[in-house]
Amino acid sequence: MRTIAVAVALAALTAGCTKTTIDTAQHAPQNDGANGDASQTLHLRNVFVLSATDPAMPFQQNYLYGVVINNGHQPAQLERITPEGGGSVQLPGPLTVRPLEPVGTGERPIATVTGVSGGTVAMTFTFTGASPLRLQVPVMERAGSYTHLTPPPGGPTAPAASPTS
């Protein structure tokens, strides 16, 4: 019986060590938000709605957080975000994502969301020159690690223009 237990343990250990690298091109990063690709060069990572402080009031402002990455050679523009089933998403202005300059990497929201509630909300992200991307965006409570995300007065601000070289 002891020989069988040793053989099983050895097989499990050997099987666990067969692959030591992670294929990041085929797997989305681990985070709490939604992830998706609008094209081969436009990526959305860790997208979530942070619920307002009183979940009983469905029409108060919530905030959309996430990172938009452009691995292409030309700037891309996020035109609009449309939630399904009602509600609205207001971008602070044109959201231009320059190549290799991610937008949304800080602790500031990228948009204001009203009229949505629940565990997840389907949202469609529309970029100029790319197919629309539909994501199931989770709605997070303002608790735990999300309590420090305090929206700026008046909501999100447009991303600052980055210097050109």
C-alpha positions as CSV (number, residue, x, y, z in Angstrom):
1,M,0.0,0.0,0.0
2,R,2.9,2.3,0.8
3,T,4.4,1.7,-2.6
4,I,1.2,2.8,-4.3
5,A,1.0,6.0,-2.3
6,V,4.7,6.9,-3.1
7,A,4.0,6.1,-6.8
8,V,0.9,8.4,-6.9
9,A,2.7,11.2,-5.1
10,L,5.7,10.9,-7.5
11,A,3.4,10.9,-10.5
12,A,1.6,14.0,-9.3
13,L,4.8,15.8,-8.6
14,T,6.2,14.9,-12.0
15,A,3.0,16.0,-13.8
16,G,3.0,19.3,-12.0
17,C,6.6,20.1,-13.1
18,T,6.2,19.3,-16.8
19,K,5.4,22.9,-17.9
20,T,7.4,25.7,-16.3
21,T,6.3,28.6,-18.5
22,I,3.0,30.3,-19.0
23,D,1.7,31.1,-22.5
24,T,0.6,34.7,-21.8
25,A,-0.6,35.2,-25.4
26,Q,-3.3,32.5,-25.0
27,H,-4.5,33.3,-21.5
28,A,-6.1,36.5,-20.1
29,P,-4.5,37.9,-17.0
30,Q,-5.9,37.1,-13.6
31,N,-7.9,39.9,-12.1
32,D,-11.4,40.6,-10.7
33,G,-12.6,42.5,-13.8
34,A,-13.6,41.6,-17.3
35,N,-10.9,41.2,-20.0
36,G,-11.3,41.2,-23.8
37,D,-9.7,42.1,-27.1
38,A,-11.4,44.5,-29.6
39,S,-8.8,43.6,-32.2
40,Q,-5.3,42.1,-32.4
41,T,-3.9,45.4,-31.0
42,L,-6.7,46.8,-28.7
43,H,-7.1,45.2,-25.3
44,L,-9.3,45.8,-22.3
45,R,-8.2,44.5,-19.0
46,N,-9.7,44.4,-15.5
47,V,-12.8,46.3,-16.5
48,F,-15.4,46.7,-13.6
49,V,-18.1,49.0,-12.3
50,L,-17.6,50.3,-8.8
51,S,-21.0,50.6,-7.2
52,A,-22.0,53.8,-5.4
53,T,-22.2,53.8,-1.6
54,D,-26.0,53.1,-1.5
55,P,-27.0,50.1,-3.7
56,A,-30.7,50.8,-2.9
57,M,-30.5,53.9,-5.2
58,P,-30.2,52.5,-8.8
59,F,-29.8,55.9,-10.6
60,Q,-26.9,57.3,-8.7
61,Q,-23.5,57.6,-10.4
62,N,-21.2,54.5,-10.4
63,Y,-17.8,54.5,-12.0
64,L,-16.2,52.3,-14.6
65,Y,-12.6,51.4,-14.1
66,G,-10.3,49.5,-16.5
67,V,-7.2,49.6,-18.6
68,V,-7.2,50.1,-22.3
69,I,-4.1,49.0,-24.1
70,N,-3.1,49.8,-27.7
71,N,-0.3,47.6,-29.1
72,G,-0.7,49.0,-32.6
73,H,1.1,51.6,-34.5
74,Q,-1.7,54.2,-34.8
75,P,-3.8,55.9,-32.1
76,A,-7.2,54.4,-31.4
77,Q,-10.3,56.1,-30.1
78,L,-13.0,54.6,-27.8
79,E,-16.1,56.1,-29.2
80,R,-18.7,54.9,-26.8
81,I,-19.7,52.3,-24.2
82,T,-23.2,50.9,-24.3
83,P,-24.7,48.9,-21.4
84,E,-27.4,46.4,-22.3
85,G,-30.7,46.5,-20.5
86,G,-30.8,50.3,-19.8
87,G,-28.6,52.7,-18.1
88,S,-25.9,54.9,-19.7
89,V,-22.2,55.3,-19.7
90,Q,-20.7,58.8,-20.1
91,L,-17.1,59.2,-21.2
92,P,-15.4,62.3,-19.9
93,G,-14.5,63.3,-23.5
94,P,-12.7,61.6,-26.4
95,L,-10.8,58.7,-25.1
96,T,-7.7,58.4,-27.4
97,V,-5.4,55.5,-26.7
98,R,-1.9,56.1,-28.2
99,P,0.3,53.2,-29.1
100,L,2.0,51.7,-26.0
101,E,0.5,54.3,-23.7
102,P,-2.3,52.5,-21.7
103,V,-5.2,54.5,-20.4
104,G,-6.8,53.8,-17.0
105,T,-3.7,52.6,-15.2
106,G,-4.2,54.8,-12.2
107,E,-7.0,54.9,-9.7
108,R,-9.2,57.2,-11.7
109,P,-12.3,55.9,-13.4
110,I,-12.5,56.0,-17.2
111,A,-16.3,56.7,-17.3
112,T,-19.4,57.4,-15.3
113,V,-22.2,54.8,-15.2
114,T,-25.8,55.4,-14.2
115,G,-28.9,53.1,-14.2
116,V,-27.1,49.8,-13.8
117,S,-27.1,47.3,-10.9
118,G,-26.6,43.7,-10.2
119,G,-23.6,41.3,-10.2
120,T,-22.7,41.9,-13.9
121,V,-23.8,44.1,-16.7
122,A,-23.2,43.4,-20.4
123,M,-21.4,46.4,-22.1
124,T,-20.3,46.9,-25.7
125,F,-17.2,48.9,-26.2
126,T,-17.0,50.6,-29.6
127,F,-13.6,51.7,-31.0
128,T,-13.0,53.6,-34.3
129,G,-11.8,51.0,-36.9
130,A,-12.3,47.9,-34.7
131,S,-15.1,45.5,-34.2
132,P,-17.3,46.2,-31.2
133,L,-16.3,44.3,-28.1
134,R,-19.0,42.9,-25.7
135,L,-18.0,42.2,-22.2
136,Q,-19.7,40.9,-19.1
137,V,-18.5,43.6,-16.7
138,P,-18.8,42.8,-13.0
139,V,-20.3,45.4,-10.6
140,M,-18.1,45.5,-7.5
141,E,-19.2,46.8,-4.1
142,R,-17.2,49.7,-2.5
143,A,-15.7,47.4,0.1
144,G,-12.4,45.7,0.8
145,S,-9.7,46.5,-1.7
146,Y,-12.1,48.8,-3.5
147,T,-12.7,51.3,-0.7
148,H,-9.6,53.4,-1.6
149,L,-11.0,54.1,-5.1
150,T,-12.6,57.4,-4.6
151,P,-13.9,59.1,-7.7
152,P,-12.7,62.7,-8.3
153,P,-15.2,65.5,-7.6
154,G,-17.4,65.8,-10.7
155,G,-16.6,62.3,-12.0
156,P,-13.8,61.1,-14.2
157,T,-11.5,63.4,-16.1
158,A,-10.3,63.0,-19.6
159,P,-6.9,61.4,-19.8
160,A,-4.2,63.9,-20.0
161,A,-2.5,64.3,-23.4
162,S,0.9,62.6,-23.3
163,P,3.9,64.3,-24.7
164,T,4.9,63.4,-28.2
165,S,8.5,62.6,-29.2
